[in-house]
Amino acid sequence: MPETYFGLIEAGLVFGLAIAFYVWQRHDLKKAEREAREREARPPPEE
């Protein structure tokens, strides 16, 4: 019986880590896209 609970707990932790990694990667992707748009909008430096 404890093996069943251990398996469920482990599955929950793995699933939670997968969701956390997905959210983290989405946040980083949005941040990188925003920075790229800001770089494109900035006028080139005059020489």
Biopython code that builds the backbone (N, CA, C, O; Angstrom):
import numpy as np
from Bio.PDB.StructureBuilder import StructureBuilder

atoms = [
    (1, "MET", "N", (0.805, -1.200, 0.000)),
    (1, "MET", "CA", (0.000, 0.000, 0.000)),
    (1, "MET", "C", (0.857, 1.277, 0.000)),
    (1, "MET", "O", (0.570, 2.193, -0.771)),
    (2, "PRO", "N", (1.898, 1.365, 0.840)),
    (2, "PRO", "CA", (2.737, 2.565, 0.797)),
    (2, "PRO", "C", (3.397, 2.773, -0.569)),
    (2, "PRO", "O", (3.679, 3.905, -0.961)),
    (3, "GLU", "N", (3.646, 1.657, -1.300)),
    (3, "GLU", "CA", (4.262, 1.804, -2.622)),
    (3, "GLU", "C", (3.342, 2.589, -3.555)),
    (3, "GLU", "O", (3.803, 3.378, -4.379)),
    (4, "THR", "N", (2.049, 2.363, -3.416)),
    (4, "THR", "CA", (1.078, 3.069, -4.254)),
    (4, "THR", "C", (1.122, 4.560, -3.958)),
    (4, "THR", "O", (1.136, 5.382, -4.874)),
    (5, "TYR", "N", (1.143, 4.902, -2.682)),
    (5, "TYR", "CA", (1.188, 6.311, -2.317)),
    (5, "TYR", "C", (2.496, 6.938, -2.769)),
    (5, "TYR", "O", (2.507, 8.074, -3.243)),
    (6, "PHE", "N", (3.593, 6.213, -2.628)),
    (6, "PHE", "CA", (4.879, 6.738, -3.075)),
    (6, "PHE", "C", (4.842, 7.016, -4.571)),
    (6, "PHE", "O", (5.329, 8.051, -5.024)),
    (7, "GLY", "N", (4.271, 6.103, -5.334)),
    (7, "GLY", "CA", (4.172, 6.299, -6.778)),
    (7, "GLY", "C", (3.319, 7.502, -7.130)),
    (7, "GLY", "O", (3.657, 8.263, -8.037)),
    (8, "LEU", "N", (2.215, 7.677, -6.417)),
    (8, "LEU", "CA", (1.352, 8.835, -6.680)),
    (8, "LEU", "C", (2.051, 10.142, -6.319)),
    (8, "LEU", "O", (1.947, 11.131, -7.045)),
    (9, "ILE", "N", (2.761, 10.138, -5.196)),
    (9, "ILE", "CA", (3.494, 11.335, -4.780)),
    (9, "ILE", "C", (4.592, 11.646, -5.786)),
    (9, "ILE", "O", (4.778, 12.802, -6.168)),
    (10, "GLU", "N", (5.314, 10.628, -6.211)),
    (10, "GLU", "CA", (6.378, 10.833, -7.190)),
    (10, "GLU", "C", (5.810, 11.362, -8.504)),
    (10, "GLU", "O", (6.374, 12.285, -9.092)),
    (11, "ALA", "N", (4.710, 10.793, -8.966)),
    (11, "ALA", "CA", (4.087, 11.263, -10.206)),
    (11, "ALA", "C", (3.643, 12.715, -10.065)),
    (11, "ALA", "O", (3.797, 13.505, -10.996)),
    (12, "GLY", "N", (3.099, 13.064, -8.919)),
    (12, "GLY", "CA", (2.685, 14.452, -8.686)),
    (12, "GLY", "C", (3.857, 15.410, -8.704)),
    (12, "GLY", "O", (3.768, 16.497, -9.275)),
    (13, "LEU", "N", (4.959, 15.010, -8.077)),
    (13, "LEU", "CA", (6.142, 15.870, -8.070)),
    (13, "LEU", "C", (6.720, 16.039, -9.474)),
    (13, "LEU", "O", (7.089, 17.146, -9.865)),
    (14, "VAL", "N", (6.800, 14.953, -10.223)),
    (14, "VAL", "CA", (7.332, 15.025, -11.585)),
    (14, "VAL", "C", (6.437, 15.907, -12.449)),
    (14, "VAL", "O", (6.929, 16.736, -13.214)),
    (15, "PHE", "N", (5.129, 15.729, -12.328)),
    (15, "PHE", "CA", (4.189, 16.542, -13.092)),
    (15, "PHE", "C", (4.314, 18.015, -12.696)),
    (15, "PHE", "O", (4.282, 18.892, -13.559)),
    (16, "GLY", "N", (4.454, 18.287, -11.406)),
    (16, "GLY", "CA", (4.632, 19.659, -10.933)),
    (16, "GLY", "C", (5.910, 20.281, -11.458)),
    (16, "GLY", "O", (5.920, 21.451, -11.843)),
    (17, "LEU", "N", (6.985, 19.514, -11.478)),
    (17, "LEU", "CA", (8.241, 20.031, -12.025)),
    (17, "LEU", "C", (8.114, 20.327, -13.512)),
    (17, "LEU", "O", (8.647, 21.328, -13.993)),
    (18, "ALA", "N", (7.417, 19.473, -14.240)),
    (18, "ALA", "CA", (7.222, 19.704, -15.674)),
    (18, "ALA", "C", (6.438, 20.990, -15.909)),
    (18, "ALA", "O", (6.773, 21.766, -16.804)),
    (19, "ILE", "N", (5.409, 21.219, -15.121)),
    (19, "ILE", "CA", (4.623, 22.448, -15.264)),
    (19, "ILE", "C", (5.472, 23.667, -14.903)),
    (19, "ILE", "O", (5.422, 24.682, -15.598)),
    (20, "ALA", "N", (6.245, 23.578, -13.829)),
    (20, "ALA", "CA", (7.098, 24.692, -13.420)),
    (20, "ALA", "C", (8.132, 25.006, -14.498)),
    (20, "ALA", "O", (8.389, 26.176, -14.780)),
    (21, "PHE", "N", (8.724, 23.984, -15.100)),
    (21, "PHE", "CA", (9.709, 24.201, -16.155)),
    (21, "PHE", "C", (9.059, 24.864, -17.363)),
    (21, "PHE", "O", (9.650, 25.754, -17.975)),
    (22, "TYR", "N", (7.842, 24.436, -17.711)),
    (22, "TYR", "CA", (7.110, 25.026, -18.834)),
    (22, "TYR", "C", (6.845, 26.514, -18.584)),
    (22, "TYR", "O", (7.063, 27.342, -19.468)),
    (23, "VAL", "N", (6.379, 26.847, -17.391)),
    (23, "VAL", "CA", (6.090, 28.245, -17.059)),
    (23, "VAL", "C", (7.369, 29.073, -17.097)),
    (23, "VAL", "O", (7.369, 30.192, -17.609)),
    (24, "TRP", "N", (8.457, 28.531, -16.560)),
    (24, "TRP", "CA", (9.736, 29.230, -16.537)),
    (24, "TRP", "C", (10.221, 29.503, -17.960)),
    (24, "TRP", "O", (10.654, 30.616, -18.258)),
    (25, "GLN", "N", (10.156, 28.508, -18.836)),
    (25, "GLN", "CA", (10.606, 28.679, -20.209)),
    (25, "GLN", "C", (9.738, 29.692, -20.953)),
    (25, "GLN", "O", (10.259, 30.495, -21.726)),
    (26, "ARG", "N", (8.419, 29.666, -20.731)),
    (26, "ARG", "CA", (7.536, 30.652, -21.369)),
    (26, "ARG", "C", (7.899, 32.055, -20.923)),
    (26, "ARG", "O", (7.916, 32.981, -21.734)),
    (27, "HIS", "N", (8.190, 32.223, -19.628)),
    (27, "HIS", "CA", (8.566, 33.534, -19.102)),
    (27, "HIS", "C", (9.848, 34.018, -19.769)),
    (27, "HIS", "O", (9.927, 35.168, -20.199)),
    (28, "ASP", "N", (10.853, 33.146, -19.858)),
    (28, "ASP", "CA", (12.115, 33.525, -20.490)),
    (28, "ASP", "C", (11.925, 33.844, -21.967)),
    (28, "ASP", "O", (12.539, 34.781, -22.475)),
    (29, "LEU", "N", (11.089, 33.084, -22.663)),
    (29, "LEU", "CA", (10.845, 33.325, -24.081)),
    (29, "LEU", "C", (10.171, 34.671, -24.291)),
    (29, "LEU", "O", (10.561, 35.427, -25.181)),
    (30, "LYS", "N", (9.161, 34.980, -23.482)),
    (30, "LYS", "CA", (8.479, 36.272, -23.609)),
    (30, "LYS", "C", (9.440, 37.418, -23.315)),
    (30, "LYS", "O", (9.400, 38.448, -23.990)),
    (31, "LYS", "N", (10.303, 37.251, -22.317)),
    (31, "LYS", "CA", (11.276, 38.284, -21.970)),
    (31, "LYS", "C", (12.251, 38.501, -23.123)),
    (31, "LYS", "O", (12.558, 39.644, -23.460)),
    (32, "ALA", "N", (12.739, 37.431, -23.729)),
    (32, "ALA", "CA", (13.675, 37.544, -24.848)),
    (32, "ALA", "C", (13.002, 38.193, -26.054)),
    (32, "ALA", "O", (13.616, 39.015, -26.734)),
    (33, "GLU", "N", (11.751, 37.834, -26.325)),
    (33, "GLU", "CA", (11.035, 38.449, -27.445)),
    (33, "GLU", "C", (10.826, 39.941, -27.203)),
    (33, "GLU", "O", (10.977, 40.744, -28.123)),
    (34, "ARG", "N", (10.480, 40.316, -25.977)),
    (34, "ARG", "CA", (10.282, 41.730, -25.648)),
    (34, "ARG", "C", (11.582, 42.508, -25.829)),
    (34, "ARG", "O", (11.576, 43.604, -26.389)),
    (35, "GLU", "N", (12.696, 41.948, -25.359)),
    (35, "GLU", "CA", (13.984, 42.623, -25.505)),
    (35, "GLU", "C", (14.373, 42.750, -26.973)),
    (35, "GLU", "O", (14.945, 43.766, -27.370)),
    (36, "ALA", "N", (14.075, 41.740, -27.784)),
    (36, "ALA", "CA", (14.387, 41.803, -29.212)),
    (36, "ALA", "C", (13.560, 42.891, -29.887)),
    (36, "ALA", "O", (14.083, 43.634, -30.717)),
    (37, "ARG", "N", (12.279, 42.996, -29.544)),
    (37, "ARG", "CA", (11.433, 44.057, -30.115)),
    (37, "ARG", "C", (11.954, 45.428, -29.716)),
    (37, "ARG", "O", (11.958, 46.348, -30.534)),
    (38, "GLU", "N", (12.395, 45.581, -28.462)),
    (38, "GLU", "CA", (12.925, 46.867, -28.006)),
    (38, "GLU", "C", (14.210, 47.217, -28.752)),
    (38, "GLU", "O", (14.442, 48.381, -29.080)),
    (39, "ARG", "N", (15.049, 46.210, -29.020)),
    (39, "ARG", "CA", (16.280, 46.466, -29.778)),
    (39, "ARG", "C", (15.964, 46.903, -31.202)),
    (39, "ARG", "O", (16.616, 47.800, -31.737)),
    (40, "GLU", "N", (14.960, 46.270, -31.823)),
    (40, "GLU", "CA", (14.591, 46.627, -33.191)),
    (40, "GLU", "C", (13.982, 48.023, -33.253)),
    (40, "GLU", "O", (14.187, 48.736, -34.234)),
    (41, "ALA", "N", (13.247, 48.422, -32.237)),
    (41, "ALA", "CA", (12.581, 49.722, -32.229)),
    (41, "ALA", "C", (13.565, 50.857, -31.969)),
    (41, "ALA", "O", (13.319, 51.998, -32.361)),
    (42, "ARG", "N", (14.661, 50.550, -31.318)),
    (42, "ARG", "CA", (15.656, 51.570, -31.005)),
    (42, "ARG", "C", (16.366, 52.006, -32.287)),
    (42, "ARG", "O", (16.771, 51.155, -33.078)),
    (43, "PRO", "N", (16.525, 53.310, -32.507)),
    (43, "PRO", "CA", (17.242, 53.746, -33.725)),
    (43, "PRO", "C", (18.716, 53.348, -33.658)),
    (43, "PRO", "O", (19.294, 53.272, -32.574)),
    (44, "PRO", "N", (19.314, 53.097, -34.808)),
    (44, "PRO", "CA", (20.740, 52.718, -34.801)),
    (44, "PRO", "C", (21.595, 53.889, -34.320)),
    (44, "PRO", "O", (21.242, 55.046, -34.549)),
    (45, "PRO", "N", (22.700, 53.603, -33.665)),
    (45, "PRO", "CA", (23.566, 54.697, -33.180)),
    (45, "PRO", "C", (24.181, 55.457, -34.353)),
    (45, "PRO", "O", (24.626, 54.867, -35.338)),
    (46, "GLU", "N", (24.190, 56.773, -34.217)),
    (46, "GLU", "CA", (24.764, 57.606, -35.284)),
    (46, "GLU", "C", (26.263, 57.718, -35.074)),
    (46, "GLU", "O", (26.756, 57.856, -33.955)),
    (47, "GLU", "N", (26.961, 57.653, -36.188)),
    (47, "GLU", "CA", (28.432, 57.714, -36.095)),
    (47, "GLU", "C", (28.938, 59.052, -36.536)),
    (47, "GLU", "O", (30.146, 59.289, -36.526)),
]
sb = StructureBuilder()
sb.init_structure("model")
sb.init_model(0)
sb.init_chain("A")
sb.init_seg("    ")
for serial, (resi, resn, name, xyz) in enumerate(atoms, 1):
    if name == "N":
        sb.init_residue(resn, " ", resi, " ")
    sb.init_atom(name, np.array(xyz, "f"), 0.0, 1.0, " ", f" {name:<3s}", serial, name[0])
structure = sb.get_structure()
